[in-house]
Amino acid sequence: MDTNSALDILWILVAGILVFFMQAGFALVEAGFTRAKNVGNIVMKNFMDLSFGSLLFWIIGYSLMYGGNGAFFGTFDFLYGEPDNYHNLFFQTVFAATAATIVSGAMAERTKFSTYLIYTVIITAFIYPISGHWIWGGGWLSTLETPFHDFAGSTVVHSVGGWMALAGAWTIGPRLGKYNGKAKAIPGHNMVLGALGVFILWMGWFGFNPGSQLAISGDNAHAVASIFITTNLAAAAGAVFTMFVTWLRYGKPDLSMTLNGALAGLVGITAGCNIVSPIGAALIGSIAGLVVVFSIELFDKVLKVDDPVGAISVHGVCGAMGTLLVGFFATDGGLLYGGGASLLWSQAIGVVSVGAWAFGLGLILFQTLKATMGLRVSEQEEREGLDIHEHGQTSYN
């Protein structure tokens, strides 16, 4: 093996470690945004997303996503075992676990742990790999006349998790006491944990996006550095813009919204981080920072879909929006750069197709689980907390 190839493999593994650590960020965000009596349950679900996801993606998910040249899915080769490609297996495994863990926060504080595990198996083994194959595995969206562009997963990862989160939160219904005539805020128990989680996720995104270059040798180093800049600018712009929007709307800058604004910027830039300019990245982050505020309010107050952490808006809505904005801001082929509407049209086809797949399959899955095993804990268990009833222990003494 030559030095450049070894360096590229090492970079992919290091980036994968950063994405792996994002699981800790998700756990802290969800724990901080929910009540103390359910923190252990949150951590357990995130831990199992990664654990089950690692096994299932190795057993079937990777080959279903990357095997063969089928238009709609790969191959059913079990127990992937090509040592020369283990670096890609690891990198894509932690992406699959990220898609799975997005749903946890939206369904927090009222979901049966046993039923949640079935969801984790289904998304990492089948739902995520199949739609991922359409885009990253040589499937039909990658072979459009103007190929669909999602460099690091605004749609492949985040929208899939976000639309499944919508299906789950809608099916399971709101937490007790959330809607008594009008929407009632149920504050999280520790915003410091939430903020620490966002810092960890922000750092992890420097593996998520730049790592998707899949190489760092030669000219790839400049491409990776550029992606670091676009990623960071979008996150910063999202946070700043959300802070000012909430300051104007609520009279004070809202911390939880601002944290979600940074995440919205990160999700939004993920699709086009390699083909937009720094100015374009800042604009995408700013738009995401605006959209996430109104999206969270829409789901919470108008549609009455109870999402304790804002996952549907951050990952589903801003993932779709960021993917569409590639059609405007791509420096090569974007509408604002004289490229016409062909890329924007392909982006729209991909967003709608993947959204329909994830939400449709998610709705079928959660409705089936609700009708058979039951999706929700009892009223008494919900009031007293999932930590003690689902796991026999409390998180704080």
N, C-alpha and C positions, 0 to 999 in steps of 0.2 A: 504494500500500500504506500502511495506517495504521501508526501508531507501535507499537501493541500487537501487531499481526501481525509486524512486523519484529523486535520484542523476543522474541516466541515462537520465531521461526525461529532467531534468534541463540542463544537458550538451547538449543535442540535441537542445534545444531551444536557448541556448547561442550561439552554433555554427551556428544555423540558423540566428541569429541576425548578426553575422559576415559576413555570405554569403549575407544577405540582404544589408549590407553596401557596398558590392562590386559593387552594381548598381551605387553608387556615384563614385567609382573608374572608372568604364567604361565610365560614363558621362564625367569625367574630362579628361581621355585619349583621347576620341574622340573629345572633344571640343578643347583641346590643339593642336591636330594634324590636325585640320581643320581651316578654315578661320573665322575671327571674325563675318562676316555677316551671318554665318550659325549656330552659337553656340546655340542660343535659340531653333532652330529646333532639334539639337542634344539632348539637355536636355529634350525636350518634348517627343521625341521618346523613350528615356530611361525610362522616367517617366511612359509612357504608356505601355512599355514592362512589367514593374512590376505590374502596376495596372490591365491591361487586363489579364496578366498572372495569377495573384492571383485569379481573378474571374473565368477564364476559366478552370484553373487546379482544382479548387474546384468543379465546375459544372460537368465536365466530365473527365478531364485529369487524375486525380489521380486514379479513378476507372479503366480507360482504361489501365493505366500503371501497377497497382498492384492488380486489382480485378481478381479472378478466376485463373485457371491453364492452360489457353489456350496457345498453342505454339506461336501464333503470336500477340494476343492482349488480353486484360483483359475483363472487363465487361462494359456495357453501363449503369451503375447506376448513375443517376444524383444527384447532390447536396450531396456530400459525408458528412455523418453525424454520425460518430462513435467517440464520445468524448474521448474514451480511446486511440485513435490513432491520436488525433489532433496534437501532437508534431511531428509525422512523416509527416502529411499533410503539416504543416508549413515548415519543413525542405526541403521537396521535391518541394514545391511551389517555393521557392527562387532558387532552382536548375533549374527549368523550365524557370524561368524568365532570368536566366543567359544565357541559350542556345538561347533564343529569342533575347537578346540584342547584341549578337556578330555580327549579320547581320547589325545592324545599321551603324557601322563605315565603313564597306566595301561599302555601298551604299550612303554614306554621300554626301551632298552638291548638290544633283540633284534628289532626290526621292520625289514624292508627299506624303504628310503626310497622306492623306485619304487612299491611296492605301497601305501604310506601315501598317496601322492599321489592314487591312485585313490579311496581312501576319502574324502579331503578334497573331491574333486569331487562325489561322490555325496551326502554329507551336506549340503553347502551348496546344491547345485542342486535336490535332491529331498526327502530325508528330513526335514530341518529345516523347509523351507518348507511342506510338506504338513501336518504336525502343527501347525505354527504357524498355518496358516490355520484349523484347527478352532477355535482360541481367539481369535486376534487379527485374523483376516481375515474374520470373519462366518460361520465354519463352524458345524458342528453343536453343538459344546460351548458356544458362545456363545449358542445359541438354546434351551438347556434351559429348563424352566419356572423353575428357579432357576439362572441362568447360572453356569457355571464361572468362578471368579475367580483369575486369575494376573496380577497387575498388571505385573510387570517380568520374570517369566521363571523362577521356581523350577522349573516344569515345562517351559515352552516352550523354555527355553535349557538350564538346568543338568541337569534329569533326562534330557533327550534325549541330551546329551553323556555323562552318567553311565551310562545304560543301554547306550549304544553302547560305552562304555569297558569295561563288564562283558563284553559279547559279544566284544570284541577280545581282552581279557586272558585270558578263558577259552579262546578258540580258539587263541591263539598259545602258551599254556602258560607256565610260570614261567621265570625266568632260570636259567642254569646255576648250580648250587650253592645254590639257594634252599631246596630241600627235600631234605635228606639224612636221612630218617627223621622229622625234625621241622622246623618252620619255623626258618630261620636268617636273622638280620638281615643285610641288606647295606646298610651305612650310606652315606648321601649324602656327597659330598666337601666340601660347604661350606654349613653351616647359615646363615652370614651372608648368602649369596646368597638362600637360601630365605626368610629373615626380611625382607630388602629387598623380595623379590617380593611377600610378603604385605602389606607396607606400601603398595606400589604398587597392589595389587588393592583393598585397603581404600579408598584414595583414589579409585580408578577407580569404585568402587561408588557414589560420590556423583554420578556421571554416569549410571550404570546405573539406579538406582532413582528418584531425583528427576527425571532426564531423561525417564522414562517418563510423567510428567505431560503431556508434549508441549506445555507452555505455562508461562509464568511471569508473564504480565501479570495485573493485577487480583487477584482473590481466589486465583488459582493460586499466587501467591507464598507465601501462607500454607500451602497444601497442600504445596508443594515444601519449605518449611522443616520441616514436620512429618515428611516422609519422610526428610529428613536426620537428624532425631533418632531415629526408629525404626530406621533403618539402622545408625547408629552404636551405639546401645544394644545391639542384637542382636549385633553383632560383638564388642563389649566383653564382654558376658555370656558369649558362646560361648568366648572366650579364657580368661576367669577360671574358668569352670566346668570346662573341660577341664584347666586347670592343676591345680585341686584334685583332680579325679578321678584324674589320673595320679599325683599326689603320694601319694594314699591307696593306689593299686593297686601302684605301682612303688617307693615309698619316696622318690622324688625327682620334682620337677616336670619333665615331659618337654617339651623345646623343640619338636620336630617335631610332636608331637601338639597342643601348645598353638597352634602356627601354624595347623594344620588346624582347631582349634576356632574360631578367629576366622573362617576361611573358611566353616565350617559354619554359624555364626551368620548370616553375610551371605547365604549361599544360602537358609537357612531363612526369613529375613524377606522375601525378594524378592517372593514371591507376594502377601503381605498388607500390605506396608509402608505402603500408603495408607489402610488401614481398620482398623488395630489401634492401641491406645493405647500410650504409652511403656512402661507396665507389661507389657502383652501382648508387646511387642517384646522386652523383657528376658527374659521367660519363654520365648518362642520360642527366643531365642539360647541360654539356659541348657539347654533340652531338647536343642537341636542339639549343644551342647558335650558333653553326656552321651552322646547316641546315637552321635556320630562315633567315640568311643573304642571302644565295644563293637562297632560295625560294622567298623571297621578290623581289630580282633582276630578277628572272625568270618570275614571274607574271607581274612585272612592265615593263621590257625592252624587253622581248622576246615574251611573250604571249599577252602583251598589255591589261591586265586586271587591271583596275584602282581601287586600294584598298587603300584609303587614310591613313588608320591606320595599315595596315598589318594584318588584322584579318584572312584572308584566310591562310596565312602562319603560324601565331602564333597558331591559334585554329584548323584549318583543317589539315594542314601538320604535325605540331608538335604533335597534338593530336593523329593522326594515327601513327606517328613514335614512340611516347612514349608507345602506346599500343603494338606495335610490339616488342619494346625493353624489355617488360616484359618477352617475350619468351626467351630472352638471359640472363637477369639479375635476374630473380626470384631465390631466394636462395633455394627454394624447387620446382624443376621441370624445371628450366631454362637451356638452352642449355649450358651455360658457367659453370654450376654447375653439369654437368653430367646427366641432366634430359632428354636428347634426344630432338627431334624436335616436340613432340606431342603438347606441350603448344604453341610453336611458330606457328604451323599450325592452331590451334584453334584461336589464336589471329589474324592471317591473314584472316581467314574466317570471323570473326567478323568485322574487319576493312573494308573489301571489301563490305560486306553485308550492313552495316550501311551507308557507304559512298554512295553506289548506291541508297539506300533508300532516304537519305537526299538530295543528289544532284539531283536525278531523280525527286522526288516530288517537290523540290524547283524549278527546271527548268520548270516543267509543271505549277506550281503556278504562277511564275513570267511572263512566256510567256503568260499565260491566262490573267493576270492582264494588261499586256502591250497591248494586242490586244483588250481589252474591255474598262476598265476604264482609261487606260493610266498609265504608271509607272513613267514617268519623267515630271518634271516641264518644262515650256516653256523656250526658250533661254533667254528671257528678265528676267524672274524670277531667273534663275540660275546666270546670270551676276550681278543682283542687290542684290541677297541674299534671302535665304529662310525665314529668320527671319521676314522681313518686308512683304513679299508676302504671306507666309503661315500662319503667326501668327499676323501680323499687329503691330509689335513692334521690336525694336532692343535690343540687349543684353547689349550694352555699350552706354553710353551717353557722 
